[in-house]
Amino acid sequence: MKATRWNCFGAEEGEMKAVRTETRDLMEQATERAVRYLETLEARRVFPTVEAVSLLTELGGPFPAGGSEPTEVLRLLDEIGSPATVASAGPRYFGFVTGGALPATLAANWLAGAWDQCAGLDVLSPVSSALEEISARWLIELFGLPRECAVGFVTGATMANFTALAAARNAVLERAGWDVEADGLIGAPKITVIGGEEIHISAVKALGMLGLGRNRIVRVPADSQGRMRAELLPRIDGPTIVCMQAGNVNSGAFDPAKEICAVAHAGRAWVHVDAAFGLWAAAAPSRAHLVAGLSEADSWATDAHKWLNVPYDSGIAFVREDRHLKAAMSANAAYLVRGEKRDPNLFTPEMSRRARGAEIWAALRSLGRNELADLIERNCRMAARFAEGLKAGGFEILNEVVLNQVLVSFGEDAKTREVIAALQAEGTCWCGGTVWHGRAAMRIAVSSWATAEADVERSLESMIRAAA
Ligand SMILES: *Cc1c(COP(=O)(O)O)cnc(C)c1O
């Protein structure tokens, strides 16, 4: 049967059965290929070979006039696409901060893919609304955030920053008597945005998209670990948003929340926290001290596709006062039925959106409080082991390893860069480079459920080999 007959409108009974059999066969093939991919993930080199990447052109060519059988499409995607993936879902990927995908979350992702729900409105998908509602409650409790928080499920921390900062923009201008959603920023009272010297580029990007200007951020100097120095906050006057971060993308360090919130709130400023991966420290008893005072802020952004280990893409925005988020994100049309229940689009920039609550719910439900704590603790212990092993090898650790991030120098900048290149070429594991206080460094981020102690030891050996 041809792909063009895939929908079964007007199909005879016999044809419908054929469609069903063909769907089953295709989905079973997809499962078989996906499972084989997962089973070979551990043994393969982490970054694809040059040949595998160059073969990707075979997926292109002229746009075909005729269709292809779905099984053939799947075969091409697997045989050409799979070898060109980065094994970031595997156990020895320590680049950026990526996490993996817990089995329950990947399975949930497949099932939710079959549902193909439009998760913008409760009336379009009650299950999507319910999964978000339940996950929101569990997450608020887990992070110790104010009970009344509104929660938006978005694509990542950049959009979570954008979403929460849109609520912040609404709030600080409302206090100045200005309705920014109705009247825009042109002619509005001036907003001062304060951020640390080490503010993440994603928050800067979000501020730019909100018309608050990438270059207008008043930068507060940071200490040796990259923490904002609260005592150097400027005097706050008029509509002001303070952007702090929990979990520096290089060092893992946390800005001092208590001090920043005290100063900012005394000046009636809004405090937003970029906590893309750092917020998950709240789930681990031994790291909970790092998030002390964080709940005093007004909004928070985090990622689920990093440390919660759900498939891409998934981020979460929390806003203490829901009316500011709803004012920023609401939209009205006569045909938009407003239910009694949660309408997800009131909390996010997107209207139509996928049921991303499914994977978050699956992660939380499958781990429970204890196993989630164990995941975070284990990754932090592994980061400490990397630091200890590299130090024992004679190399310099540039940060205080408080969480899951390790910065190491192998000597001169050129030498460090050579070691990173050699490590990446060998393929046992993958780490990226960065610059820390003007020095080249290799950055190790441990954030995957799949990483075992043996993977850490194998990777350490590879690092030391690359440095030799
Ligand atoms: C990863 C990260 C971001 C951006 O998150 P995305 O999910 O890539 O949008 C923002 N802030 C910090 C601190 C991060 O680590």
The ligand as an ORCA input file, in Angstrom:
! r2SCAN-3c Opt
* xyz 0 1
  C      21.532     25.413     29.315
  C      21.324     26.712     29.992
  C      20.455     27.672     29.471
  C      19.756     27.499     28.134
  O      18.914     26.426     28.154
  P      18.286     25.823     26.823
  O      17.547     24.649     27.325
  O      19.427     25.480     25.926
  O      17.396     26.846     26.228
  C      20.253     28.820     30.191
  N      20.897     29.042     31.342
  C      21.768     28.174     31.875
  C      22.437     28.469     33.168
  C      22.014     26.967     31.215
  O      22.862     26.071     31.719
*
